[in-house]
């Protein structure tokens, strides 16, 4: 039976992303008190900018504003938190008038990694708001009003979808699932199994109360990628790969469980956004895979699987060694 999907050339689009951390997130809290804003940042140690003054590098890449006025930073400091593997940073900002709505522009991705996500929680006079800031949406305005149900759905599911598209591990695993599928039916079944496993894994971790470390989640994902690639190379005609897709999808659930833990978003909206984004990636794989004539499938398939095996193995060793 001829293999349905063979697109090794697409691997070149994602391998440059591997030096970045797959799960790159930081969390901030902004408290508005009249014309003053207190900002606290929690950043994993391995995400801190290298060289020079890391606090200065971070605070130079986040700006708060109110109306047409940019807040003046009056103090700043960073120190390692001995109770965790994080750095805690704090800064105070002053405006000439009381802050009604708070604008923020965050470009931490410039001094950390390109796929870095900053989750900002803000509070003013007992009212809260939040924003997710990344390379695609680096700015936001916090109005401190309850969002409508539609805004909550769009914001939370959209953030999860971006997490899929900016996550090289998710993309490479989806490509591996597509590569392992020999026909349209296998792609459909394996794709559904992967997304179901991802959703079930997310819910299971959330209900267990276990919060895996980003390093562990990355190492597990890299190992899953390497094993699936090895399966393709060594056992090209094996059956039941949808079970592997189901199992390895659960590994990706760790990323979205961490995402829910840090953001406080509704799991249902996060899972829905991730599933839609994953389905679009698989649909793109389906469309691209039909371009290559079946008689040219085998050699590119082997090359792609070997490349995935090398990427996954190297990635696992690097993350395992810190």
N, C-alpha and C positions, 0 to 999 in steps of 0.2 A: 504494500500500500504506500503510495507516494506521500511524502510529507507536504503538509499544506503551507507551513510558514517557514521561510528562510530569509532573514534580513540582517546578515552580519554587519553590513555597512552602517546600520543605525547605531551599533555599539560605539562607533567613533564619536557620536554626538554626546554620549554620556560618560565615557571614561575620563574626560578632563575634570568631571565633577568629583571624582573619587577622593582627591586630597582633602576636600571639605568634609566636615562632619555631617553625617546623614541627619542626625537630630541636633540641630543648632538653635537653641532657644534661650532667651533671657526674659526676665520678668521685672516689671517696674511698677511702683506705686506713687502716684502724685496726689498730694493732699492740698487742697486750696483753702486758704484762710485769709479772707479779705483780699488784700493786694499781694499776698505772698503765696508761694508754692514750695512745698517741701517734696523732694523727689528722692526715692530710694530705689536702687537697682540691685538685683541679684543676678550675677553672671558666673557661669561655671568657670573654674580656673583655666581649663584648657581652651576656653574661648577668649581669654583676655589678650588684648593686643601685645605683641612681643616688642621689647625694646623701649627705651625712653620712659616716659611717664604714662602708664596705661590709663590712669584716671583722666588725664588731660586728653588723651586720644578719644576716650569714650565721650566725655562731656562736650568735646568740640563737635561731635556728630549727633547731638540731640539739642533741639531748640524748642523752647516754649514761647507761645505768643498769646496775646489777648487783644482782639480787635486788630489794629494795625501796629501794635506795640510788641516788640520783642522783649521778653523778660531778661533782666540783668542778673547774672549768676553772682551771688554774693559769697558763696562758700562751696567747697567741694572736698571730698576725701574718699579714699578706698582702703579697705583692709581685708585680709583673708578671714573667713569665718571658720574657726577651729572645729565647729560642730558639723560642718559639711565640707564638700569639695567645691565651695563657691567663694566668690568675692562679693562683698557687700560694699556698695558705693552710695554716697548721699550727697545731695546738693540742695541749695536754697536759691530761690529766684524771687526778685522783687519787681512789681509793676507800679506804675504811677496811680492806678485806679483799681478798685475791686474787680476781680476776675469774674465775669459772668459765664463765658464759654472759653475753654482752653484749647488752643491750637498746639499741635506738636508735629515736629518733623524729625524723624529718626533715621539715621543712615549708619547704624551699627554694622550693617553688612559690608561697609567699606573697610572697616578695620578688624573684622572677624573673618567670616566666610560669606560667599555670595548668597547662600541660601539661609542666612540667619533670620530668625523671626523674633521680634520683640513684642511681648504681650504687656500692654500698659493698662493698669487699673487706676482709676481716678475717683476722687470723692470731693464733694463740696456741699457743705451745709446739710449733711445727711443723705444727699443724693449721689448716686454712683454712675459711672459710665466706664467703658473700656474700648480699647482699639488694638488691633493687631497690625504691626508695622513691619514691612519687609521691602525688598528691592522693587517689587511691583507697586506696592502702595506705601510709600515712605512717610506720608503725612495724613493727618486726620484732625477733625475738630470734635471735641467732647462738649456736648451741649448740656449734660447733666439733666436729661429728661428720660423718662421710661421709653425705650424703643418700642415700636409697634411690632406685633407678631411677625409681620412680613420682613421687617428690618432684621429681627433676630434670626429668622430662617436664612435670609440671604447672607448676612454677615458670618454666621457660624458655619453654614454648609460651604460657603465660598472660601472661608479660611482653610477648611479641611481639604477642599479640592486643590487649592494652591499648594497645600502640604504634599499632596500626591505628585503634582507636576514639578515641584522643586526638589523632590526627594529622589536622589539617584538610586537608592536602594529599591524603592518602590518601582521605579521605572525599569530597572534592570531585572527585577523579579518578574514583572509583567511581561517583559520581552522574553525571558527564559520560559515562562509558561506558554507563550505563543510559539516559541521555537520548538518546544517539546510536543506540540500538537501536530498530528499528521494529516488532519483534515478539518473541515469546518465544524463537524460535530464534536470532535475532541477539543477544539478551541473553545466552543461554546460551553461544554461541560467543565473543562479545566478552569476557564475564566470565571464561571459561576462559583466553582468550588473555592477558588482563591479568594474571591470577594466575600463569600460566605464565611470562610475561615477567618478572614481579617475582621469581619464584624463580630463573630463569636469570640474571637480572641480578645478584642477590645472590651467587650462586655464582661468576659470572665475575669480579666485583670482588674477592671474597675470594681467588680463585686467582691473580689478576693481581698482588696485593700493593699495588695502588693504593688509597690512602685519600682519597676526595674530601672536600673541606672542607664543613662544614654549609652555608656560604653558597652554594657552587656547587650543592650538591644541591637547595637550596631554589629557586634561580634556575632550574635545569633543570626542576624539577617545575612551577613557575609557568608557564614557557614551554610545557610540554606541555599544561597545562590550557587556556591561551589558544588554542593551535593547534587542539585538538580542538573547542573551542567555535566557533572560526571555521569549521571544517569543517562543523559542524552548521548554521550560519547561511547560509553562502555556497553550500554544495552539499548541500541538504537530502535529495536522493535519491541521493547517491553510495554506491557499494558498496565492499566491502573494508575497512570500518572496523575489523574485527577485527585487521587488520595494524597500524593505529594503536594499538589497545588493547595489542597485543603489545609494540610499541616503547615506548610510554609506561609500560607496566608495568615495563619494564627500568629506567626512570628511578627508580621507587619502590624498586627494588632497592638503590639507593645508601643509602637510609635504613636498611635492615635490615643492609646490610654494615657501616655505621658502628656499628650496634647490636651486632653480633657482635664487631667490633674492640674496642669499649669494655667489653663485658660478659664476653667470653671464653666465651659460651654456645655450645652445639653448633648449627651452621648448620641441621642437619636439623630440630631442635626449633623453632628460630626461624621457619624457612620454613613448617613445618606450622602453627604458631600463627597466623602472618600469613595463610596461605591460608584457614584456617577462619574467622577473623574477617572477611576480605574476602568470603567466600562468604555469611556471615550478613548483611552489609550489602547485597549484591546480592539476597539473598532478600527482605529487607525492602523493597527497591526494587520487586521484582516484586509483592509483596503490595499495596503502596501504589499502584502504578501501575494496578492493575486497578480502583481506586475511581473514577477519572476516566473518564467516557464518551468513546469514541473521537471523537465529533463535536466535542468541546471540546479536542482535543489541540493543534492547530496553533498557535494564538495563545499559550497558556502555554509551549509548547515554544520558540518564538522568543524570548519574554521571558526564559526561563531561560537559553537559550544566550547571549543578549546579556549577561546578568548575569555568567555564567561568563567570558565573553570580557573584560569590564571588570575582573573580579576578578583573573584570571590576568595580564593585561597590567600592571595597576597593581602587583601583587605582584612581577612580574618586574623592573620598573623599580626598585622600592624595594630589593629584595634586591641587584640589580646595583650600585646606588649605595651599598650598605653600610648 
